[in-house]
Amino acid sequence: MITKTRQPFLTTRELTLLPLFTVLTAVGAFIKIPLGAVPVSLQTVFVLLSALLLGKKAAISQGLYVLLGLLGLPIFTGGGGIGYVLTPTFGYLIGFIAAAFVVGSLRDLTKKKGLFHLFLFSVLGVIVIYTMGVTHLYLLSHLLTGGSRMPLSAAIKFGALVFLPMDLLWSFFGASLAARLLKNPELRLS
């Protein structure tokens, strides 16, 4: 009788790297440039890099990051705790999870893991983060403010367009690093 051994959901390598990217995302929150309602941080590059290297399972590391912050660890750019759901930046945190899943899924589905494709996946990830972030910012301004509601155009301008050049740079940096790591068999992470 031949028995099939089931592959574990997470390998030992993934069990090591997923929390590492959780920590890197948290550290990235503290390396920030305050510009308006949403600070520029290194979090985006770590979110994208985790997805490019670990595939869709990277969403686990970002989900863990958000969970730890909501449980009260001060690891978000503005602190932590359940009340963070009502801050302008919370939508971006949900976007981290979604982007890690989308970018990671694309990375898992394609055999092409060169710089061009990884950069395109990263840009798509930035769009996912912005979509979630701007939507939350817009809805929050309409639900919680008495008289001063933010128009959608202002939410897009101040919640996405201002940060687009920097996030495109992060996307390219993350894609470049991932392309090198995925090419080198000694450094391969997945």
WOHUJO-V299639 format. One record per backbone hydrogen bond with DSSP energy under -1.0 kcal/mol. CO is the residue of the C=O (numbers start at 1). NH is the residue of the N-H. E is the energy in kcal/mol with one decimal. If there is no record, write none. Layout:
co = (CO:CO)
nh = (NH:NH)
e = (E:E)
//
This chain:
co = (11:12:13:14:16:17:18:19:20:21:22:23:24:27:28:33:40:42:43:44:45:46:47:48:49:50:51:55:56:57:58:59:60:61:62:63:64:65:66:67:68:69:69:73:76:79:81:82:83:84:87:89:90:91:92:93:94:95:96:97:98:99:100:101:102:103:104:105:106:114:115:116:117:118:119:120:121:122:123:124:125:126:127:128:129:130:131:132:133:134:135:136:137:138:139:140:147:151:152:153:154:155:156:156:157:160:160:163:164:165:166:167:168:169:170:171:172:173:174:175:176:177:178:179:180)
nh = (15:16:17:18:20:21:22:23:24:25:26:27:28:30:42:40:33:46:47:48:49:50:51:52:53:54:55:58:59:60:62:63:64:65:66:67:68:69:70:71:73:72:81:75:79:76:84:85:86:87:90:93:94:95:96:97:98:99:100:101:102:103:104:105:106:107:108:109:110:118:119:120:121:122:123:124:125:126:127:128:129:130:131:132:133:134:135:136:137:138:139:140:141:142:143:144:149:155:156:157:158:159:160:161:162:163:164:167:168:169:170:171:172:173:174:175:176:177:178:179:180:181:182:183:184)
e = (-2.7:-1.1:-2.6:-2.9:-1.1:-2.4:-1.6:-2.5:-2.6:-2.2:-1.9:-2.9:-2.6:-1.3:-1.7:-2.6:-3.1:-1.5:-2.6:-2.6:-2.5:-2.2:-1.8:-2.5:-1.9:-2.8:-1.7:-2.2:-1.7:-1.7:-1.8:-2.6:-2.5:-1.9:-2.3:-2.7:-2.7:-2.0:-2.6:-1.9:-1.9:-1.3:-3.7:-2.5:-1.6:-3.0:-1.8:-1.7:-1.9:-1.9:-1.3:-1.1:-1.7:-2.0:-1.6:-1.3:-2.2:-3.2:-2.4:-2.0:-2.8:-3.0:-1.9:-2.4:-2.3:-2.5:-2.4:-2.1:-1.4:-2.4:-2.7:-2.2:-2.6:-2.1:-2.6:-2.2:-2.0:-2.3:-2.1:-2.2:-2.5:-2.8:-2.6:-2.2:-2.8:-3.3:-1.8:-2.2:-2.6:-2.8:-2.8:-2.9:-1.9:-1.3:-2.1:-2.4:-1.2:-2.2:-2.5:-2.3:-3.1:-1.8:-1.3:-2.4:-1.9:-1.1:-1.1:-2.6:-2.4:-1.7:-2.4:-2.3:-2.2:-2.5:-3.1:-2.5:-2.6:-2.4:-2.6:-2.6:-1.8:-2.4:-2.9:-1.3:-1.6)
//
